[in-house]
Amino acid sequence: MDINLPLILFLAVASTGVIWLVDLVLWQRKRQLAINAVDAEFASLSETERNENQKYQVAMEAVATEPAIVEYSKSFFPVLLLVFVFRSFIVEPFQIPSESMYPTLKVGDFILVNKFSYGIRLPLIRNKVVDIDDPKRGDVMVFFPPHEDRYFIKRVIGLPGDTVRYRANTLYINGKEMPQTAVAGNTKLDRECINKYGQNVVVDEHFGDRSHKMRKCESETSNASDQEWVVPAGHYFMMGDNRDNSFDSRFWGPVPEERIVGKAFAIWMHWERILSIPSFSRVGTI
């Protein structure tokens, strides 16, 4: 099960904020009354004598010292709040866990996702409060699929109202073939493709004036059979760039607009394994 980091971060912000507020309204006042009582008890002493009086210093320290939980809350709350706001409304980092978007994204890529490209949404409940723009065909998007609350990343293929057809590793949108241009053979072999007596190839797939690299098997595989879908209003049809090894809308259907997380726009680091050395050779826009 994936860790719900936004929820954990929200609870951390809420708990530290509440503790800080309770201290400000209640506990701080009680500490001040105790401090005033100690000052009254040693009112006969001058400022210099108080600084030298051990009994006064011990008594003052006992009543004036903030509880550890208050001290930590005051220290962490501003930082946690800043991180929460930044991740919720501006940019959130993700790590690529699978090869479904290969060759565009590789396992171990750390990416940045723009959280306001498609509108500003409330954290956790994901309701859109400010409409900014809609996903475009060819965008790489992070979302929650219809069948589970787990982050997925795929490419936007079909827009609301589109008819999407996938036949023999070729994509058709509204009856128009999306042309492909051969780029290179792929030395990273796929066992399913080999079993079908095929060869992995990388092509440029063109959506009008936009194009992206796509990996496919030259022979037809189970994912490449002739299928057709009509994208409902308010939904988006998503597919991985590694077409024969992607669990996407071909299996669980179009993604509702309310389950969009944001637009992936950059790779900022590549770190495939914990014991490996992070690399910045793949830094760049997506």
C-alpha positions as CSV (number, residue, x, y, z in Angstrom):
1,M,0.0,0.0,0.0
2,D,1.3,3.5,-0.9
3,I,2.1,5.9,1.9
4,N,-0.4,8.8,1.9
5,L,2.3,11.5,2.3
6,P,-0.1,14.4,1.8
7,L,-2.3,13.2,4.6
8,I,0.7,12.6,6.9
9,L,2.0,16.1,6.1
10,F,-1.4,17.7,6.7
11,L,-1.8,15.9,10.1
12,A,1.7,17.1,11.0
13,V,0.9,20.7,10.1
14,A,-2.4,20.6,11.9
15,S,-1.0,19.0,15.1
16,T,1.9,21.4,15.4
17,G,-0.3,24.4,14.6
18,V,-2.9,23.4,17.2
19,I,-0.2,23.0,19.9
20,W,1.3,26.4,19.0
21,L,-2.2,28.0,19.1
22,V,-3.1,26.4,22.5
23,D,0.2,27.6,23.9
24,L,-0.4,31.1,22.6
25,V,-4.0,31.3,24.0
26,L,-3.7,29.3,27.2
27,W,-0.3,27.9,28.3
28,Q,1.7,31.1,27.6
29,R,-0.7,33.1,29.8
30,K,-0.3,30.6,32.7
31,R,3.5,30.8,32.3
32,Q,3.4,34.5,32.5
33,L,1.3,34.5,35.7
34,A,3.9,32.1,37.2
35,I,6.7,34.3,36.1
36,N,5.0,37.3,37.7
37,A,4.5,35.4,40.9
38,V,8.2,34.5,41.1
39,D,9.1,38.2,40.4
40,A,6.8,39.2,43.3
41,E,8.4,36.7,45.6
42,F,11.8,38.2,45.0
43,A,10.7,41.8,44.6
44,S,13.1,42.9,47.3
45,L,16.1,41.9,45.2
46,S,17.7,44.3,42.7
47,E,18.3,43.2,39.1
48,T,21.9,42.4,39.9
49,E,21.0,40.4,43.0
50,R,18.5,38.4,41.0
51,N,21.1,37.5,38.5
52,E,23.3,36.2,41.2
53,N,20.6,34.5,43.3
54,Q,20.6,30.8,42.5
55,K,17.2,30.2,44.2
56,Y,15.6,32.9,42.0
57,Q,17.3,31.5,38.8
58,V,16.0,27.9,39.5
59,A,12.5,29.1,40.3
60,M,12.4,31.3,37.2
61,E,13.7,28.5,35.0
62,A,11.1,26.1,36.3
63,V,8.1,28.4,35.4
64,A,9.4,30.1,32.3
65,T,10.7,27.1,30.3
66,E,8.4,26.0,27.5
67,P,7.4,22.4,27.3
68,A,9.4,20.4,24.8
69,I,6.3,19.7,22.7
70,V,5.6,23.4,22.4
71,E,9.2,24.3,21.5
72,Y,9.3,21.6,18.8
73,S,5.9,22.6,17.5
74,K,7.0,26.3,17.2
75,S,10.1,25.2,15.3
76,F,8.5,22.8,12.9
77,F,5.1,24.4,12.2
78,P,6.4,27.1,9.8
79,V,8.6,24.7,7.9
80,L,5.9,22.0,7.6
81,L,3.3,24.6,6.6
82,L,5.6,25.9,3.8
83,V,6.3,22.4,2.5
84,F,2.6,21.5,2.6
85,V,1.5,24.6,0.7
86,F,4.3,24.2,-1.8
87,R,3.5,20.5,-2.5
88,S,-0.2,21.1,-2.5
89,F,-0.5,24.1,-4.8
90,I,2.8,24.6,-6.7
91,V,5.1,21.7,-7.3
92,E,5.3,18.1,-6.0
93,P,8.1,15.6,-6.6
94,F,7.6,12.0,-7.6
95,Q,9.8,9.0,-8.4
96,I,9.2,6.7,-11.4
97,P,8.7,3.1,-10.1
98,S,8.1,1.3,-13.4
99,E,9.0,1.1,-17.1
100,S,5.5,2.0,-18.4
101,M,6.7,5.4,-19.6
102,Y,10.0,4.2,-21.1
103,P,11.8,5.7,-23.0
104,T,10.5,9.1,-21.9
105,L,10.9,8.2,-18.2
106,K,13.1,5.5,-16.7
107,V,12.9,3.7,-13.4
108,G,14.5,5.9,-10.8
109,D,13.8,9.2,-12.5
110,F,12.7,11.9,-10.0
111,I,10.3,14.2,-11.6
112,L,8.5,17.5,-10.8
113,V,4.8,17.9,-11.2
114,N,3.1,21.2,-11.7
115,K,0.1,21.2,-9.3
116,F,-1.7,24.3,-10.8
117,S,-1.4,23.7,-14.6
118,Y,-4.9,22.2,-14.7
119,G,-6.4,24.3,-12.0
120,I,-5.9,24.8,-8.2
121,R,-7.4,22.0,-6.1
122,L,-8.0,21.7,-2.4
123,P,-5.5,19.3,-0.7
124,L,-6.7,15.8,0.1
125,I,-10.2,16.1,-1.2
126,R,-8.9,17.3,-4.6
127,N,-11.9,19.6,-5.4
128,K,-11.0,22.2,-8.0
129,V,-11.5,25.8,-6.8
130,V,-9.8,27.7,-9.5
131,D,-10.0,26.7,-13.2
132,I,-6.8,27.5,-15.1
133,D,-6.4,25.1,-18.1
134,D,-7.3,21.7,-19.4
135,P,-5.0,18.8,-20.3
136,K,-3.7,18.8,-23.8
137,R,-3.1,15.8,-26.0
138,G,0.5,14.6,-25.5
139,D,0.9,16.0,-21.9
140,V,2.5,13.7,-19.4
141,M,0.1,13.7,-16.4
142,V,0.0,12.3,-12.9
143,F,-3.4,11.1,-11.7
144,F,-5.4,8.6,-9.7
145,P,-6.9,5.9,-12.0
146,P,-10.6,5.1,-11.6
147,H,-10.0,1.8,-9.8
148,E,-7.7,2.8,-7.0
149,D,-6.1,5.7,-5.0
150,R,-2.6,5.2,-6.2
151,Y,-0.5,7.7,-8.2
152,F,-0.1,6.8,-11.9
153,I,1.8,8.6,-14.6
154,K,0.9,8.3,-18.3
155,R,0.5,10.4,-21.4
156,V,-2.8,12.1,-22.4
157,I,-4.0,10.4,-25.6
158,G,-7.7,11.0,-25.8
159,L,-9.6,14.1,-24.9
160,P,-13.3,14.3,-23.9
161,G,-15.4,13.3,-26.9
162,D,-12.6,11.6,-28.8
163,T,-12.8,8.1,-30.3
164,V,-9.5,6.3,-29.6
165,R,-8.6,3.2,-31.6
166,Y,-5.4,1.1,-31.1
167,R,-4.7,-1.5,-33.8
168,A,-1.4,-3.3,-34.6
169,N,0.6,-0.9,-32.4
170,T,-0.8,2.1,-34.3
171,L,-3.0,4.8,-32.7
172,Y,-6.0,6.3,-34.4
173,I,-7.8,9.3,-32.9
174,N,-11.2,10.2,-34.4
175,G,-10.4,8.0,-37.3
176,K,-7.1,9.7,-38.1
177,E,-3.9,7.7,-37.8
178,M,-1.2,9.2,-35.6
179,P,2.0,8.8,-37.8
180,Q,5.1,7.2,-36.5
181,T,8.7,7.8,-37.5
182,A,11.3,5.2,-36.7
183,V,14.1,6.4,-34.4
184,A,16.2,3.4,-33.3
185,G,16.2,-0.2,-32.2
186,N,16.0,-0.8,-28.5
187,T,18.7,-3.0,-27.0
188,K,16.7,-3.3,-23.8
189,L,14.8,-6.4,-24.8
190,D,11.4,-7.4,-23.5
191,R,10.7,-11.1,-23.0
192,E,7.0,-10.9,-24.1
193,C,8.1,-9.3,-27.4
194,I,10.8,-12.0,-27.9
195,N,8.2,-14.7,-27.3
196,K,6.1,-13.1,-30.1
197,Y,9.2,-13.3,-32.4
198,G,9.4,-9.5,-32.5
199,Q,11.9,-6.8,-31.9
200,N,11.6,-3.7,-29.7
201,V,11.8,-0.5,-31.5
202,V,11.5,3.2,-30.5
203,V,9.5,5.6,-32.7
204,D,8.4,9.2,-32.7
205,E,4.6,9.3,-32.5
206,H,3.2,12.6,-33.8
207,F,0.1,14.4,-32.6
208,G,0.0,17.3,-35.1
209,D,2.8,19.7,-34.1
210,R,3.7,17.6,-31.0
211,S,5.6,14.4,-30.9
212,H,7.1,12.0,-28.3
213,K,9.1,8.8,-28.3
214,M,7.2,5.6,-27.9
215,R,8.5,2.0,-27.5
216,K,6.7,-0.9,-29.2
217,C,7.1,-4.4,-30.3
218,E,7.1,-4.9,-34.0
219,S,4.9,-8.0,-33.7
220,E,1.5,-7.7,-32.3
221,T,1.2,-8.5,-28.5
222,S,-1.8,-8.9,-26.2
223,N,-1.9,-5.1,-25.7
224,A,-1.9,-4.3,-29.4
225,S,-5.1,-6.0,-30.5
226,D,-7.7,-4.0,-32.3
227,Q,-9.7,-2.0,-29.7
228,E,-11.8,1.2,-29.7
229,W,-13.0,3.5,-27.0
230,V,-15.1,6.7,-26.8
231,V,-13.9,9.1,-24.2
232,P,-16.8,10.5,-22.1
233,A,-17.2,14.2,-21.2
234,G,-14.9,15.2,-18.3
235,H,-12.6,12.2,-18.9
236,Y,-9.1,11.6,-20.4
237,F,-7.8,8.5,-22.1
238,M,-4.2,7.7,-20.8
239,M,-1.6,5.4,-22.2
240,G,2.1,4.7,-21.4
241,D,4.9,5.3,-23.9
242,N,6.0,1.7,-23.4
243,R,2.9,0.5,-25.2
244,D,3.2,-3.2,-24.7
245,N,4.1,-2.9,-21.0
246,S,1.7,-0.3,-19.6
247,F,-1.3,-0.8,-17.4
248,D,-3.4,2.1,-18.6
249,S,-6.8,3.2,-19.9
250,R,-7.0,0.3,-22.3
251,F,-7.6,-1.8,-19.2
252,W,-9.4,0.4,-16.6
253,G,-10.9,3.1,-18.8
254,P,-10.7,6.9,-19.1
255,V,-9.7,9.0,-16.1
256,P,-12.2,11.4,-14.6
257,E,-11.2,15.0,-14.4
258,E,-11.5,15.2,-10.6
259,R,-8.8,12.5,-10.2
260,I,-6.1,14.6,-12.0
261,V,-3.0,15.5,-9.8
262,G,-0.9,17.6,-12.1
263,K,1.3,17.9,-15.2
264,A,4.8,16.4,-15.2
265,F,7.2,18.9,-16.6
266,A,10.8,18.1,-15.6
267,I,13.3,15.4,-14.5
268,W,15.5,16.7,-11.7
269,M,17.5,13.6,-10.7
270,H,17.9,9.9,-11.5
271,W,18.5,7.5,-8.6
272,E,17.6,3.9,-9.4
273,R,18.7,2.1,-6.2
274,I,19.4,3.1,-2.6
275,L,23.0,1.9,-2.8
276,S,23.6,3.5,-6.2
277,I,25.0,7.0,-6.8
278,P,22.4,9.7,-7.8
279,S,22.9,11.0,-11.3
280,F,21.9,14.4,-12.8
281,S,22.7,13.4,-16.4
282,R,18.9,13.1,-17.2
283,V,18.0,16.6,-15.9
284,G,15.7,18.4,-18.3
285,T,12.1,19.0,-19.3
286,I,9.7,16.2,-20.2
